[in-house]
C-alpha cells in the first residue's frame, strides 16, 4: 500500500475542511512532512492537534506512512 502527497492532503482536508495543508515527501516514498493550519486546533494542545491529523490519516499511519514530521497550528488572529 502506497500513499501519495495529494492523498495525504485530501484525507486531512476531508477531516478538517478549513485546513490549509502543505505536504512534501522528503525521503523514499513513505517519509513525509506536513504543515496543517486549522481553526479546529484552536484551544487544543499540540498532542491533541497531532492526534486529529493522525486520525484523519487512519490506517495509512500504520502502513503507507513510515514517518510524518508534523507541524500544526490554529490560524493567527
Biotite code that builds the C-alpha atoms (Angstrom):
import biotite.structure as struc

atoms = struc.array([
    struc.Atom([0.000, 0.000, 0.000], chain_id="A", res_id=1, res_name="UNK", atom_name="CA", element="C"),
    struc.Atom([1.462, 3.338, -1.030], chain_id="A", res_id=2, res_name="UNK", atom_name="CA", element="C"),
    struc.Atom([0.209, 6.839, -0.458], chain_id="A", res_id=3, res_name="UNK", atom_name="CA", element="C"),
    struc.Atom([0.918, 9.997, -2.428], chain_id="A", res_id=4, res_name="UNK", atom_name="CA", element="C"),
    struc.Atom([1.305, 13.581, -1.227], chain_id="A", res_id=5, res_name="UNK", atom_name="CA", element="C"),
    struc.Atom([-2.074, 14.527, -2.735], chain_id="A", res_id=6, res_name="UNK", atom_name="CA", element="C"),
    struc.Atom([-3.756, 11.575, -0.977], chain_id="A", res_id=7, res_name="UNK", atom_name="CA", element="C"),
    struc.Atom([-2.460, 12.767, 2.393], chain_id="A", res_id=8, res_name="UNK", atom_name="CA", element="C"),
    struc.Atom([-3.617, 16.314, 1.710], chain_id="A", res_id=9, res_name="UNK", atom_name="CA", element="C"),
    struc.Atom([-7.105, 15.126, 0.678], chain_id="A", res_id=10, res_name="UNK", atom_name="CA", element="C"),
    struc.Atom([-7.523, 12.955, 3.777], chain_id="A", res_id=11, res_name="UNK", atom_name="CA", element="C"),
    struc.Atom([-6.570, 15.815, 6.084], chain_id="A", res_id=12, res_name="UNK", atom_name="CA", element="C"),
    struc.Atom([-8.903, 18.262, 4.326], chain_id="A", res_id=13, res_name="UNK", atom_name="CA", element="C"),
    struc.Atom([-11.775, 15.753, 4.488], chain_id="A", res_id=14, res_name="UNK", atom_name="CA", element="C"),
    struc.Atom([-11.398, 15.649, 8.278], chain_id="A", res_id=15, res_name="UNK", atom_name="CA", element="C"),
    struc.Atom([-10.540, 19.349, 8.700], chain_id="A", res_id=16, res_name="UNK", atom_name="CA", element="C"),
    struc.Atom([-12.347, 21.141, 5.831], chain_id="A", res_id=17, res_name="UNK", atom_name="CA", element="C"),
    struc.Atom([-10.985, 24.614, 6.601], chain_id="A", res_id=18, res_name="UNK", atom_name="CA", element="C"),
    struc.Atom([-7.385, 23.399, 6.865], chain_id="A", res_id=19, res_name="UNK", atom_name="CA", element="C"),
    struc.Atom([-4.532, 24.856, 4.906], chain_id="A", res_id=20, res_name="UNK", atom_name="CA", element="C"),
    struc.Atom([-2.291, 21.861, 4.236], chain_id="A", res_id=21, res_name="UNK", atom_name="CA", element="C"),
    struc.Atom([1.212, 21.670, 2.790], chain_id="A", res_id=22, res_name="UNK", atom_name="CA", element="C"),
    struc.Atom([2.678, 18.168, 2.376], chain_id="A", res_id=23, res_name="UNK", atom_name="CA", element="C"),
    struc.Atom([6.049, 17.093, 0.993], chain_id="A", res_id=24, res_name="UNK", atom_name="CA", element="C"),
    struc.Atom([7.799, 13.761, 0.639], chain_id="A", res_id=25, res_name="UNK", atom_name="CA", element="C"),
    struc.Atom([11.349, 14.054, 1.989], chain_id="A", res_id=26, res_name="UNK", atom_name="CA", element="C"),
    struc.Atom([12.741, 10.533, 1.716], chain_id="A", res_id=27, res_name="UNK", atom_name="CA", element="C"),
    struc.Atom([11.751, 7.495, -0.308], chain_id="A", res_id=28, res_name="UNK", atom_name="CA", element="C"),
    struc.Atom([8.012, 7.139, -0.765], chain_id="A", res_id=29, res_name="UNK", atom_name="CA", element="C"),
    struc.Atom([6.986, 6.829, 2.886], chain_id="A", res_id=30, res_name="UNK", atom_name="CA", element="C"),
    struc.Atom([8.606, 9.752, 4.759], chain_id="A", res_id=31, res_name="UNK", atom_name="CA", element="C"),
    struc.Atom([6.532, 12.924, 4.722], chain_id="A", res_id=32, res_name="UNK", atom_name="CA", element="C"),
    struc.Atom([6.396, 16.321, 6.312], chain_id="A", res_id=33, res_name="UNK", atom_name="CA", element="C"),
    struc.Atom([3.186, 18.286, 6.686], chain_id="A", res_id=34, res_name="UNK", atom_name="CA", element="C"),
    struc.Atom([2.169, 21.712, 7.896], chain_id="A", res_id=35, res_name="UNK", atom_name="CA", element="C"),
    struc.Atom([-1.503, 21.921, 8.847], chain_id="A", res_id=36, res_name="UNK", atom_name="CA", element="C"),
    struc.Atom([-3.273, 25.111, 9.939], chain_id="A", res_id=37, res_name="UNK", atom_name="CA", element="C"),
    struc.Atom([-6.901, 24.756, 11.020], chain_id="A", res_id=38, res_name="UNK", atom_name="CA", element="C"),
    struc.Atom([-9.342, 26.613, 13.232], chain_id="A", res_id=39, res_name="UNK", atom_name="CA", element="C"),
    struc.Atom([-10.285, 23.185, 14.637], chain_id="A", res_id=40, res_name="UNK", atom_name="CA", element="C"),
    struc.Atom([-6.955, 23.295, 16.514], chain_id="A", res_id=41, res_name="UNK", atom_name="CA", element="C"),
    struc.Atom([-7.896, 26.433, 18.489], chain_id="A", res_id=42, res_name="UNK", atom_name="CA", element="C"),
    struc.Atom([-7.625, 25.823, 22.224], chain_id="A", res_id=43, res_name="UNK", atom_name="CA", element="C"),
    struc.Atom([-6.097, 22.369, 21.771], chain_id="A", res_id=44, res_name="UNK", atom_name="CA", element="C"),
    struc.Atom([-2.574, 21.429, 22.784], chain_id="A", res_id=45, res_name="UNK", atom_name="CA", element="C"),
    struc.Atom([-0.053, 20.156, 20.245], chain_id="A", res_id=46, res_name="UNK", atom_name="CA", element="C"),
    struc.Atom([-0.613, 16.482, 21.137], chain_id="A", res_id=47, res_name="UNK", atom_name="CA", element="C"),
    struc.Atom([-4.367, 16.811, 20.578], chain_id="A", res_id=48, res_name="UNK", atom_name="CA", element="C"),
    struc.Atom([-3.775, 18.601, 17.281], chain_id="A", res_id=49, res_name="UNK", atom_name="CA", element="C"),
    struc.Atom([-1.447, 15.847, 16.067], chain_id="A", res_id=50, res_name="UNK", atom_name="CA", element="C"),
    struc.Atom([-3.919, 13.152, 17.124], chain_id="A", res_id=51, res_name="UNK", atom_name="CA", element="C"),
    struc.Atom([-6.565, 14.845, 14.974], chain_id="A", res_id=52, res_name="UNK", atom_name="CA", element="C"),
    struc.Atom([-4.274, 14.644, 11.942], chain_id="A", res_id=53, res_name="UNK", atom_name="CA", element="C"),
    struc.Atom([-3.305, 11.031, 12.699], chain_id="A", res_id=54, res_name="UNK", atom_name="CA", element="C"),
    struc.Atom([-6.996, 10.142, 12.958], chain_id="A", res_id=55, res_name="UNK", atom_name="CA", element="C"),
    struc.Atom([-7.602, 11.741, 9.554], chain_id="A", res_id=56, res_name="UNK", atom_name="CA", element="C"),
    struc.Atom([-4.853, 9.581, 8.044], chain_id="A", res_id=57, res_name="UNK", atom_name="CA", element="C"),
    struc.Atom([-6.220, 6.426, 9.668], chain_id="A", res_id=58, res_name="UNK", atom_name="CA", element="C"),
    struc.Atom([-4.640, 3.145, 8.560], chain_id="A", res_id=59, res_name="UNK", atom_name="CA", element="C"),
    struc.Atom([-2.112, 4.953, 6.373], chain_id="A", res_id=60, res_name="UNK", atom_name="CA", element="C"),
    struc.Atom([-0.236, 5.854, 9.584], chain_id="A", res_id=61, res_name="UNK", atom_name="CA", element="C"),
    struc.Atom([0.229, 2.140, 10.299], chain_id="A", res_id=62, res_name="UNK", atom_name="CA", element="C"),
    struc.Atom([1.149, 1.093, 6.783], chain_id="A", res_id=63, res_name="UNK", atom_name="CA", element="C"),
    struc.Atom([1.996, 3.503, 3.966], chain_id="A", res_id=64, res_name="UNK", atom_name="CA", element="C"),
    struc.Atom([3.400, 6.355, 6.069], chain_id="A", res_id=65, res_name="UNK", atom_name="CA", element="C"),
    struc.Atom([6.573, 5.337, 7.873], chain_id="A", res_id=66, res_name="UNK", atom_name="CA", element="C"),
    struc.Atom([7.391, 8.815, 9.182], chain_id="A", res_id=67, res_name="UNK", atom_name="CA", element="C"),
    struc.Atom([5.474, 12.067, 9.376], chain_id="A", res_id=68, res_name="UNK", atom_name="CA", element="C"),
    struc.Atom([7.142, 15.287, 10.507], chain_id="A", res_id=69, res_name="UNK", atom_name="CA", element="C"),
    struc.Atom([4.105, 17.296, 11.535], chain_id="A", res_id=70, res_name="UNK", atom_name="CA", element="C"),
    struc.Atom([3.661, 20.977, 12.349], chain_id="A", res_id=71, res_name="UNK", atom_name="CA", element="C"),
    struc.Atom([0.177, 22.080, 13.404], chain_id="A", res_id=72, res_name="UNK", atom_name="CA", element="C"),
    struc.Atom([-1.356, 25.375, 14.500], chain_id="A", res_id=73, res_name="UNK", atom_name="CA", element="C"),
    struc.Atom([-4.544, 27.371, 14.614], chain_id="A", res_id=74, res_name="UNK", atom_name="CA", element="C"),
    struc.Atom([-4.748, 30.389, 12.275], chain_id="A", res_id=75, res_name="UNK", atom_name="CA", element="C"),
    struc.Atom([-3.257, 33.598, 13.623], chain_id="A", res_id=76, res_name="UNK", atom_name="CA", element="C"),
    struc.Atom([-5.899, 36.078, 14.650], chain_id="A", res_id=77, res_name="UNK", atom_name="CA", element="C"),
])
